[in-house]
Amino acid sequence: MTSIDSVISFIKEQYKTEAFIPLHVPHFGGNEKKYLLETIDSTFVSSVGPYVDQFEIMMQKITQTQKAVAVVNGTAAIQVALRLLGVKSGDEVLTQALTFVATANAIAYQNATPVFLDVDLDTMGLSPKAVSLFLEEFGELREDGCYNKKTGNKISACLPMHTFGFPVHLDELLAICNTWKIALIEDAAESLGSEYKGKPTGCFGKLSAFSFNGNKIVTCGGGGAIVSNDLKLGEKGKYLTTTAKIPHPYEYVHDEMGYNFRMPNLNAALACAQLEQLYSFLENKRKLAKEYESFFATSGVKFRTETPETKANYWLMCVELENKIERDLFLETTNKNNVMTRPIWQLMYRLPMYNHCYRDQQVNAEFLEERIVNIPSSVR
Ligand SMILES: *Cc1c(COP(=O)(O)O)cnc(C)c1O
């Protein structure tokens, strides 16, 4: 087994520094300053402007979707996607407990209830088998969709998350959702640039959500996007996130309770400059992943790689330790030595606001929770 010390020196060599190595920092190597200054000079710093439009077009191309809507952050993108699909108070939304808290929060903002189902060991994302087992036990198909026959609530959406950029088993999940008339939304916040069977994540769900927070692969300070291949739904998304305003030359006409979830043009300028570099970031990160893969191959530590027929964006890279004791030792030693590492999230049902929610046997999620650690993954 490779010693933790050799892991530490390997990571320091990769980043060519003895100073603190963070998990993931932004890389501004393109037109960021130019576009930002241009935006300030134009005075169009707020919620409308050419960069907002350009950002939406770029996102449509990257995700191969008909409509992209720039929004204020990834959490808002998920919330609005749920609302667009009619998720309402009392509904149930199938998702994974092994996720960042925003996934569950977005469901709760709609006054809906998350149902936590297990993940697969290979993808670390929502397990088709777990969804299928749950629906066979509790699902009841009615005229207007799927209901939970035990609670009587409507099961109105399924929200898988592509953990750290590793795509979930989309075909299997889509087939199950189709059978049970449940809409699938991808929480693609972590998977910009990842591919499933040759197509980008985000183009499979009825709607999908992306994040451009400071720690993501591409950042604009804070920001998000909703994408869809359903043009009507996408346009409705734009309208809802821009205060549900009916176009009028001078009157304020709002015919629904909308949101001010717009991405300012200032942030969109940064987002455009960053998106221009997405493919070079992906290449750069893939190289680092290869280095890690061969380094860890001869150690007792398992470096997590992409699954067959997928391409991961390697947003946050991670290793799987033997057990919790080994994990804790790894975390402590690396962090003490200027190399930032972090355990995967606590499962959602451990958090006080979600501990009353239904969950299945979380065998895989609990296995991963004790073993997965993120390691430095920034573009070099
Ligand atoms: C980052 C993230 C979000 C939320 O994005 P914000 O832009 O921070 O609101 C949602 N889901 C997952 C899985 C994330 O990692």
The ligand as a Gaussian input file, in Angstrom:
#p B3LYP/6-31G(d) Opt

LIG

0 1
 C      -23.472000      23.145000      -6.835000
 C      -24.640000      22.256000      -6.818000
 C      -25.960000      22.744000      -6.868000
 C      -26.340000      24.170000      -6.658000
 O      -25.742000      25.096000      -7.376000
 P      -25.608000      26.602000      -6.798000
 O      -25.222000      27.328000      -8.035000
 O      -24.521000      26.559000      -5.771000
 O      -26.910000      27.024000      -6.268000
 C      -26.992000      21.847000      -6.973000
 N      -26.793000      20.536000      -7.002000
 C      -25.548000      20.020000      -6.916000
 C      -25.397000      18.561000      -6.954000
 C      -24.439000      20.854000      -6.804000
 O      -23.224000      20.322000      -6.711000

